Amino acid sequence: MHLEEKVINYFFMFIYDCVGAIDGTHVLANVPVEIQGKFRGRKEGTTQKVLATITFNLKFIYALAGWEGSAHDSRVLGDALSRL
């Protein structure tokens, strides 16, 4: 058995029941001046957070957009889980 196969088999036990992956990102947003403070991102101007879930075939199965850029990741995830 090659080293690559051993590594794949080792990590497979951790992802056996997984259906995909989840991640969040910042997307530039144009918002009214009155609320720009909440949408201020860490690096760039005003952003909104987008949380996305994909299958291992790289197909989107869930997306949540619209949270202000200053929102914490756990808050966005909590909102997504409350919608299930």
Long-range contacts (C-beta under 8 A, 24 or more apart in sequence): 18-56, 19-55, 19-56, 19-61, 20-53, 20-54, 20-55, 20-56, 20-61, 21-53, 21-54, 21-56, 22-51, 22-52, 22-53, 22-77, 23-51, 23-52, 24-49, 24-50, 24-51, 24-52, 24-73, 24-76, 24-77, 25-49, 25-50, 25-52, 26-50, 26-69, 27-65, 29-69, 35-68, 37-70, 38-68, 38-69, 38-70, 39-68, 39-69, 39-70, 40-69, 40-70, 41-69, 41-70, 42-69, 49-73, 49-76, 51-76, 51-77, 51-80
